[in-house]
Amino acid sequence: MSQSFPIILGEKIKHARENLGLSIDDLATQATLSKKQLGQIENGGDESFYSAAIKLIAARKVARILDLEEDEYLEKVESPNSSKNT
């Protein structure tokens, strides 16, 4: 069974970073990520991450630094197996 992960809204993370006046270098250092990893969180891509789960963990770490709530930077994905009983 495959696990679905929320969609990371990278533009929201980028906007929050810019509003705080942080450069990619500054935030990457604070989050102990590479600039390439942070760029992929903000702009998409996943080559720098071993898995979607690790990218999500990194995005949550960045969001905590930026003081973002999950609903501000994550979009929940409905599982195709979840059905509503009506």
C-alpha positions in Angstrom: 0.0 0.0 0.0 1.5 3.4 -1.0 1.3 6.3 1.4 0.2 9.7 0.1 1.9 12.8 1.4 0.6 16.3 1.6 1.6 18.7 -1.1 4.2 21.2 0.0 3.1 24.7 -1.0 6.6 26.0 -1.7 5.5 29.5 -2.7 4.1 30.0 0.8 7.4 29.0 2.4 9.3 31.2 0.0 7.0 34.2 0.7 7.3 33.7 4.4 11.1 33.6 4.1 11.2 36.7 2.0 8.9 38.5 4.4 11.3 37.8 7.3 14.2 39.2 5.2 16.0 35.8 5.2 18.1 34.7 2.2 18.2 31.2 1.0 21.7 30.9 2.5 20.4 32.2 5.9 17.5 29.8 6.1 19.4 26.8 4.8 22.0 27.3 7.5 19.4 27.6 10.2 17.6 24.5 9.0 20.8 22.6 8.4 19.8 22.0 4.8 21.7 22.6 1.6 20.7 25.6 -0.5 19.6 23.1 -3.2 17.4 21.2 -0.8 15.7 24.5 0.4 15.3 25.5 -3.3 13.5 22.3 -4.0 11.2 22.8 -1.0 10.3 26.2 -2.3 10.3 25.5 -6.1 9.6 21.8 -6.4 11.8 18.9 -7.2 13.1 16.1 -5.0 16.4 14.9 -6.4 18.2 16.1 -3.2 16.0 14.1 -0.9 16.1 10.3 -0.3 12.3 10.1 -0.1 9.1 12.2 -0.1 8.9 11.5 3.7 12.3 13.1 4.3 11.4 16.1 2.1 8.3 16.6 4.2 10.3 16.4 7.4 12.6 19.0 6.1 9.7 21.3 5.0 8.2 21.0 8.5 11.6 22.0 10.0 11.8 25.0 7.7 8.2 26.0 8.5 8.8 25.9 12.2 11.7 28.3 11.8 9.4 30.6 9.7 6.6 30.2 12.3 4.1 28.8 9.8 1.2 26.5 10.7 0.8 23.3 8.7 -2.4 24.6 7.0 -0.4 27.5 5.7 2.1 25.5 3.7 0.7 22.0 3.3 -2.2 20.9 1.2 -3.8 17.6 2.4 -4.3 14.9 -0.2 -7.3 12.6 0.0 -6.4 9.0 -0.2 -8.1 7.3 -3.1 -9.0 4.4 -0.8 -10.8 6.7 1.7 -14.5 6.6 1.0 -17.4 8.2 2.8 -20.2 6.1 4.1 -23.5 7.6 3.1 
